[in-house]
Amino acid sequence: MVAAEMGIQCPAGDEKVEPAEAFIDKKAFDPSDPVGYLNSFEIRANAPTRFFIS
């Protein structure tokens, strides 16, 4: 890494877990589990749009 050669300290990991306070929806984001983050929302693209009562 060029930054390391220049004496600039770099983070040890490539991914950063963002706290819930960082987002408007107040949900934490873990880059190792993006699907879990998306599934934490009540509204999803694969949710049923019609309900039939028989």
N, C-alpha and C positions, 0 to 999 in steps of 0.2 A: 504494500500500500504506500502510496506517495505520502499521505499524511503522516504515517508512522516514520518514514524516512526523514521527514521534516521535523520530527519531535512533537507532533500534535497527537495527543491522546485520543484514541477512538473507542467507542463503546465495544464491550466484549461481544455482545449479541447483535444480530441483525434485526431482531424484532423487538418491538416495544409494546408492552401491555399498557393501554391507556385507561386511566381511571374513569369511573362513571361521570365524575364532575366535569370532564373535558368535553362532553357531548351534550347537545341540547335535549336529547331524549333520556339522559341520565342513565345510560346503559354502558357498562364497561365493554371494551373491545380487546379481545385477545387474538392477535394475528395468527396464532397456531390453531384457532378454531373459528374461522369466519362463518361457517354454516351455523354453529351454535349461536353466534351473535344474531344472524338473520332470523333464525327460528325463535329468538326471544321476543320478537315483535308479535303482537296480537293479530295484526293484519298481514297475511302472506299471499303471494301470487297463487299458490296452489290450494288455498282455502276454498271450500265450496261457496259458490255464489247464489245457489238456489237450494231451498229446503222444501221437501215435499212431505206433507202430513197426510197419512192415509187413515 
